[in-house]
Amino acid sequence: MGFITKIDSLDKKFDPNLHQAMMEIENNDLDEGVVVQEIQTGYMMHDRLLRPAMVGVSKKPQKATEVESEKELKSDNQDSEKETKN
């Protein structure tokens, strides 16, 4: 008979062959692409995937400087639009 095993996901690198990413979770302490939450356990039978593990994956938070620069770009574009109208 088949030997069914659970997929060990937590604190492992995200593998699209074993995991289904359900969400991204911002985390400064970990590298991007590390499984930080398991929503539903996945299962293997020998080398065959029965069900992928549904997981939450770490990502780096968006830097405040990037957000500010985007706001500056938008305000610059608005200012240039006003100048062209006048």
GROMACS elastic network, one bead per residue, 0.5 to 0.9 nm:
[ bonds ]
;  ai    aj funct       b0    kb
    2    45     6  0.62855   500
    2    46     6  0.73365   500
    3    44     6  0.83315   500
    3    45     6  0.55913   500
    3    46     6  0.62873   500
    4    43     6  0.66659   500
    4    44     6  0.56709   500
    4    46     6  0.69016   500
    4    50     6  0.87057   500
    5    42     6  0.86032   500
    5    43     6  0.56302   500
    5    44     6  0.53188   500
    5    45     6  0.63359   500
    5    46     6  0.78136   500
    6    41     6  0.67946   500
    6    42     6  0.58669   500
    6    44     6  0.63611   500
    6    45     6  0.89599   500
    6    53     6  0.88921   500
    7    18     6  0.75777   500
    7    19     6  0.88470   500
    7    41     6  0.68251   500
    7    42     6  0.52276   500
    7    43     6  0.54272   500
    7    44     6  0.66825   500
    7    52     6  0.80712   500
    7    53     6  0.69134   500
    8    11     6  0.88805   500
    8    12     6  0.78783   500
    8    41     6  0.83271   500
    8    42     6  0.81732   500
    8    53     6  0.87451   500
    9    12     6  0.55319   500
    9    13     6  0.80590   500
    9    14     6  0.79893   500
    9    18     6  0.86078   500
    9    19     6  0.78707   500
    9    35     6  0.63793   500
    9    36     6  0.84144   500
    9    37     6  0.83282   500
    9    38     6  0.69945   500
    9    41     6  0.82874   500
    9    42     6  0.84630   500
    9    53     6  0.73334   500
    9    55     6  0.78886   500
   10    13     6  0.85754   500
   10    34     6  0.79763   500
   10    35     6  0.53115   500
   10    36     6  0.57566   500
   10    37     6  0.64156   500
   10    38     6  0.66398   500
   10    55     6  0.85245   500
   11    14     6  0.88960   500
   11    34     6  0.58957   500
   11    35     6  0.52396   500
   11    36     6  0.58671   500
   11    37     6  0.84341   500
   12    15     6  0.84718   500
   12    33     6  0.86193   500
   12    34     6  0.56333   500
   12    35     6  0.56180   500
   12    36     6  0.82174   500
   13    32     6  0.86918   500
   13    33     6  0.58818   500
   13    35     6  0.61794   500
   13    57     6  0.88151   500
   14    17     6  0.88930   500
   14    18     6  0.80803   500
   14    19     6  0.65989   500
   14    20     6  0.87124   500
   14    21     6  0.81800   500
   14    33     6  0.53875   500
   14    34     6  0.55283   500
   14    35     6  0.57924   500
   14    55     6  0.86852   500
   14    57     6  0.70773   500
   15    18     6  0.54906   500
   15    19     6  0.56479   500
   15    20     6  0.83840   500
   15    33     6  0.87449   500
   16    19     6  0.50815   500
   16    20     6  0.64199   500
   16    21     6  0.80288   500
   16    52     6  0.86574   500
   17    20     6  0.83018   500
   17    49     6  0.82331   500
   17    52     6  0.76894   500
   18    42     6  0.75491   500
   18    43     6  0.87273   500
   18    44     6  0.87836   500
   18    49     6  0.71535   500
   18    51     6  0.80662   500
   18    52     6  0.50806   500
   18    53     6  0.64289   500
   19    35     6  0.89604   500
   19    42     6  0.76176   500
   19    51     6  0.87723   500
   19    54     6  0.59516   500
   19    55     6  0.65819   500
   20    52     6  0.59907   500
   20    53     6  0.59294   500
   20    55     6  0.60885   500
   20    56     6  0.86010   500
   21    24     6  0.76024   500
   21    35     6  0.87523   500
   21    53     6  0.83847   500
   21    54     6  0.59979   500
   21    55     6  0.51084   500
   21    56     6  0.58465   500
   21    57     6  0.65401   500
   22    39     6  0.82027   500
   22    54     6  0.61552   500
   22    55     6  0.56602   500
   22    56     6  0.56952   500
   22    57     6  0.79506   500
   23    55     6  0.71479   500
   23    57     6  0.63601   500
   23    58     6  0.86974   500
   24    33     6  0.88159   500
   24    55     6  0.89149   500
   24    56     6  0.56001   500
   24    58     6  0.56758   500
   24    59     6  0.62010   500
   25    36     6  0.77766   500
   25    37     6  0.87582   500
   25    56     6  0.64433   500
   25    57     6  0.58733   500
   25    59     6  0.58952   500
   25    60     6  0.82886   500
   25    61     6  0.85538   500
   26    32     6  0.88779   500
   26    57     6  0.84873   500
   26    58     6  0.57155   500
   26    60     6  0.54212   500
   26    61     6  0.50434   500
   26    62     6  0.84043   500
   27    30     6  0.60580   500
   27    31     6  0.81069   500
   27    32     6  0.82160   500
   27    58     6  0.58279   500
   27    59     6  0.59028   500
   27    60     6  0.55989   500
   27    61     6  0.64551   500
   28    31     6  0.76657   500
   28    32     6  0.89374   500
   28    58     6  0.86710   500
   28    59     6  0.78022   500
   28    60     6  0.56830   500
   28    61     6  0.67269   500
   29    60     6  0.86484   500
   30    33     6  0.85749   500
   30    34     6  0.70787   500
   30    58     6  0.69442   500
   30    59     6  0.79169   500
   30    60     6  0.80088   500
   31    34     6  0.63975   500
   31    58     6  0.70861   500
   31    59     6  0.70879   500
   31    60     6  0.74020   500
   32    35     6  0.89871   500
   32    57     6  0.75567   500
   32    58     6  0.52246   500
   32    60     6  0.61488   500
   33    36     6  0.89913   500
   33    57     6  0.55849   500
   33    58     6  0.54130   500
   33    59     6  0.64109   500
   34    56     6  0.85222   500
   34    57     6  0.54963   500
   34    58     6  0.53333   500
   34    59     6  0.80221   500
   35    38     6  0.74447   500
   35    55     6  0.64164   500
   35    56     6  0.58550   500
   35    58     6  0.62952   500
   36    55     6  0.74929   500
   36    56     6  0.57787   500
   36    57     6  0.56503   500
   36    58     6  0.61703   500
   37    54     6  0.86552   500
   37    55     6  0.55128   500
   37    57     6  0.70057   500
   37    58     6  0.88284   500
   38    41     6  0.66719   500
   38    53     6  0.70699   500
   38    54     6  0.61153   500
   38    56     6  0.63195   500
   39    53     6  0.75502   500
   39    54     6  0.53179   500
   39    55     6  0.53889   500
   39    56     6  0.72937   500
   40    52     6  0.84996   500
   40    53     6  0.56340   500
   40    55     6  0.70512   500
   41    51     6  0.81283   500
   41    52     6  0.75266   500
   41    54     6  0.66858   500
   41    55     6  0.85102   500
   42    49     6  0.82211   500
   42    50     6  0.74323   500
   42    51     6  0.50077   500
   42    54     6  0.70900   500
   43    48     6  0.88443   500
   43    49     6  0.64067   500
   43    50     6  0.53934   500
   43    51     6  0.52415   500
   43    52     6  0.66043   500
   43    53     6  0.72962   500
   44    47     6  0.65801   500
   44    48     6  0.55640   500
   44    50     6  0.52053   500
   44    51     6  0.70486   500
   44    52     6  0.83404   500
   45    48     6  0.51722   500
   45    49     6  0.64140   500
   45    50     6  0.65582   500
   46    49     6  0.82094   500
   49    52     6  0.67819   500
   51    54     6  0.89456   500
   59    62     6  0.89376   500
   60    63     6  0.83873   500
   61    64     6  0.88232   500
   62    65     6  0.85148   500
   62    66     6  0.69692   500
   62    67     6  0.73415   500
   63    66     6  0.53257   500
   63    67     6  0.66260   500
   63    68     6  0.88473   500
   64    67     6  0.51176   500
   64    68     6  0.61673   500
   64    69     6  0.86081   500
   65    68     6  0.50343   500
   65    69     6  0.60553   500
   65    70     6  0.85670   500
   66    69     6  0.51419   500
   66    70     6  0.62348   500
   66    71     6  0.87086   500
   67    70     6  0.51917   500
   67    71     6  0.63628   500
   67    72     6  0.87426   500
   68    71     6  0.50582   500
   68    72     6  0.61843   500
   68    73     6  0.86314   500
   69    73     6  0.61256   500
   69    74     6  0.86254   500
   70    73     6  0.50718   500
   70    74     6  0.62816   500
   70    75     6  0.86930   500
   71    74     6  0.51260   500
   71    75     6  0.62054   500
   71    76     6  0.85425   500
   72    75     6  0.50923   500
   72    76     6  0.59859   500
   72    77     6  0.85149   500
   73    76     6  0.50348   500
   73    77     6  0.61563   500
   73    78     6  0.86369   500
   74    77     6  0.51117   500
   74    78     6  0.62534   500
   74    79     6  0.86646   500
   75    78     6  0.50113   500
   75    79     6  0.61181   500
   75    80     6  0.86280   500
   76    79     6  0.50539   500
   76    80     6  0.61923   500
   76    81     6  0.85974   500
   77    80     6  0.51715   500
   77    81     6  0.61933   500
   77    82     6  0.87326   500
   78    81     6  0.50697   500
   78    82     6  0.63357   500
   78    83     6  0.87790   500
   79    82     6  0.51457   500
   79    83     6  0.63326   500
   79    84     6  0.88201   500
   80    83     6  0.50249   500
   80    84     6  0.62663   500
   80    85     6  0.87148   500
   81    84     6  0.52509   500
   81    85     6  0.63820   500
   81    86     6  0.89045   500
   82    85     6  0.52225   500
   82    86     6  0.64441   500
   83    86     6  0.52758   500
